[in-house]
């Protein structure tokens, strides 16, 4: 039986995960990043809430990045947010240098960048980051 790499997903009030399709023949860029935007409200508020789901076919080398708003809402000492744009830039710059980086290396790099950004500033929220990389 042929295995499909179809990902079915739905959101429940979290940030939209990122799917990064790493090209073979050039450096990764902004147009290789897609947000997975099937959206529902947070769980447990409305028992009648419907949760639309999305589907995407994954390809070898694809990277899925899922995170909570504790990551993007982290502040530096000037009260600037780490933000989604900075997260995407962090990921793209790292993958341009290290296109074959493992999921673990990507997590380490993002957390290193977050520590550089927010320094010893107190965290207001927990930070969860899950990275998955599709094997060759």
C-alpha positions as CSV (number, residue, x, y, z in Angstrom):
1,X,0.0,0.0,0.0
2,X,1.3,3.4,-1.0
3,X,1.9,5.7,2.0
4,X,0.5,9.2,1.7
5,X,2.2,12.1,3.4
6,X,-1.1,14.0,3.8
7,X,-1.4,16.1,6.9
8,X,-4.9,16.9,8.2
9,X,-4.9,19.6,10.8
10,X,-7.2,22.0,12.6
11,X,-6.6,25.0,14.9
12,X,-8.2,25.7,18.2
13,X,-7.1,29.2,19.1
14,X,-3.4,28.8,18.6
15,X,-1.0,30.6,16.3
16,X,-1.0,29.2,12.7
17,X,1.7,26.6,12.2
18,X,4.2,27.2,9.4
19,X,5.0,24.8,6.7
20,X,8.4,25.4,5.0
21,X,9.1,23.7,1.7
22,X,12.9,23.5,1.4
23,X,13.8,23.6,-2.3
24,X,16.6,21.4,-3.6
25,X,18.1,23.9,-6.1
26,X,18.3,27.3,-4.4
27,X,18.2,28.9,-1.0
28,X,14.9,28.9,0.9
29,X,13.0,32.1,0.8
30,X,9.8,33.8,2.1
31,X,7.6,32.3,-0.7
32,X,8.6,28.8,0.5
33,X,6.7,29.4,3.8
34,X,3.0,28.7,4.1
35,X,0.8,29.3,7.1
36,X,-1.7,26.4,7.9
37,X,-4.8,28.4,8.6
38,X,-7.7,26.1,9.4
39,X,-9.1,28.0,12.4
40,X,-11.5,27.4,15.3
41,X,-12.0,29.1,18.7
42,X,-10.1,27.9,21.8
43,X,-11.3,24.5,23.0
44,X,-13.8,24.2,25.8
45,X,-15.6,27.5,25.4
46,X,-18.6,26.6,23.1
47,X,-19.7,22.9,23.0
48,X,-21.3,23.5,19.6
49,X,-18.2,25.1,18.0
50,X,-17.3,23.4,14.7
51,X,-13.6,23.0,13.9
52,X,-12.8,23.3,10.2
53,X,-9.8,21.3,9.1
54,X,-7.3,21.7,6.4
55,X,-5.2,19.2,4.5
56,X,-1.8,19.5,2.9
57,X,0.4,17.0,1.1
58,X,3.8,17.0,2.7
59,X,7.0,16.4,0.6
60,X,10.4,15.1,1.6
61,X,12.4,17.8,3.5
62,X,9.3,19.8,4.4
63,X,9.5,21.4,7.8
64,X,6.5,21.9,10.0
65,X,6.8,24.5,12.8
66,X,4.1,24.7,15.4
67,X,4.3,27.1,18.4
68,X,2.3,28.8,21.1
69,X,1.8,32.6,21.3
70,X,4.3,32.5,24.3
71,X,7.0,32.5,21.6
72,X,5.8,35.3,19.4
73,X,4.6,37.4,22.4
74,X,7.9,37.3,24.2
75,X,9.2,40.8,24.7
76,X,12.6,42.4,24.9
77,X,13.5,45.2,27.3
78,X,12.0,47.8,25.0
79,X,8.7,45.8,25.1
80,X,9.0,44.8,21.4
81,X,7.4,41.5,20.6
82,X,9.5,38.7,19.1
83,X,6.6,38.3,16.6
84,X,5.8,36.1,13.7
85,X,7.9,38.1,11.2
86,X,11.0,37.7,13.3
87,X,10.3,34.0,13.8
88,X,10.0,33.5,10.0
89,X,13.2,35.5,9.4
90,X,15.0,33.4,12.1
91,X,13.9,30.2,10.4
92,X,14.7,31.3,6.9
93,X,18.2,32.7,7.7
94,X,19.1,29.5,9.6
95,X,17.8,27.2,6.8
96,X,19.6,29.3,4.1
97,X,22.8,28.5,6.0
98,X,21.9,25.0,7.0
99,X,19.3,23.6,4.5
100,X,19.6,20.1,5.9
101,X,19.3,21.1,9.6
102,X,17.5,18.5,11.8
103,X,14.2,19.4,13.6
104,X,16.2,19.4,16.9
105,X,18.8,21.9,15.5
106,X,16.0,24.2,14.3
107,X,14.4,24.1,17.8
108,X,17.8,24.9,19.4
109,X,18.4,27.8,17.0
110,X,15.0,29.4,17.5
111,X,15.3,29.2,21.3
112,X,18.9,30.6,21.1
113,X,17.5,33.5,19.1
114,X,14.7,34.0,21.5
115,X,17.1,34.1,24.5
116,X,19.3,36.6,22.5
117,X,16.2,38.8,21.9
118,X,14.5,38.7,25.3
119,X,17.6,38.4,27.5
120,X,16.8,38.0,31.2
121,X,13.3,39.6,30.7
122,X,10.7,37.8,32.7
123,X,8.5,35.4,30.7
124,X,4.8,36.2,30.9
125,X,3.7,33.0,29.1
126,X,5.1,29.5,28.6
127,X,6.7,28.8,25.2
128,X,6.0,25.7,23.2
129,X,7.7,24.9,19.9
130,X,7.3,21.7,18.0
131,X,9.4,21.1,14.8
132,X,8.9,18.2,12.5
133,X,11.0,17.4,9.4
134,X,9.9,15.0,6.7
135,X,12.7,12.5,5.9
136,X,14.0,11.9,2.4
